[in-house]
C-alpha cells in the first residue's frame, strides 16, 4: 500500500501515471532478481491439436512454491505455445553460436551489397537486419504470440515482478512430424 501511496504522490494524484510508475518499479526490481539462482521449476509439454507438433520446455524459478502457482504454470504453458508457434532456435542472443552469427552476417552483407547499397551504409544495414534475425531465432527477442506489442523477455520480466522470484527458460525442444533430427 505504501508503494501505491508513494506512486500517487509522485504522479500528483494521476492514477494512470501512478500505474506506469508502479510497473516501472516492478520491472526494475525484476532486473535486480535476474542474477539469483533458479534451481526449481517445471518441465511442461504442449501438443498442438492434430498431434503433428509438440514441445517440451524447462522453465526455472527459485522455489517450488512459485513453480506450483497458477501464474507460473500459465507462463510455462504460454512459453511452450510460443516455441511451438514461432520455432526459435536459441533462448537468448548470447546463446547464438559464433559460427551461426558469422554466417548470417556474411549473408546479410552480401545481400546489402547485391542490392547496390553504398559501402559506407552496409554495416548499419547489416546491424538492422541482425536485430531482425535475433527476433526470429531467439525466444527472448520474439514478439509474444498472444500480445505482439511485448517481447517474451518482457513477459518474463513482468512475471518476475509479479511473483517476486527470478524466472528463466533453461531449455526446450520442438518436435514436428516429418522433421527428423539431422536433416
SULRA-V286535 format. One record per helix or strand. SS is the DSSP state (H for helix, E for strand). FROM is the first residue (numbers start at 0). TO is the last residue. If there is no record, write none. Layout:
# SULRA-V286535
ss=SS from=FROM to=TO
ss=SS from=FROM to=TO
This chain:
# SULRA-V286535
ss=H from=1 to=9
ss=H from=14 to=32
ss=E from=39 to=46
ss=E from=52 to=60
ss=H from=63 to=66
ss=H from=69 to=85
ss=E from=89 to=89
ss=H from=92 to=94
ss=H from=97 to=113
ss=H from=118 to=136
ss=E from=137 to=137
ss=H from=138 to=140
ss=E from=142 to=143
ss=E from=146 to=150
ss=H from=151 to=162
ss=E from=167 to=175
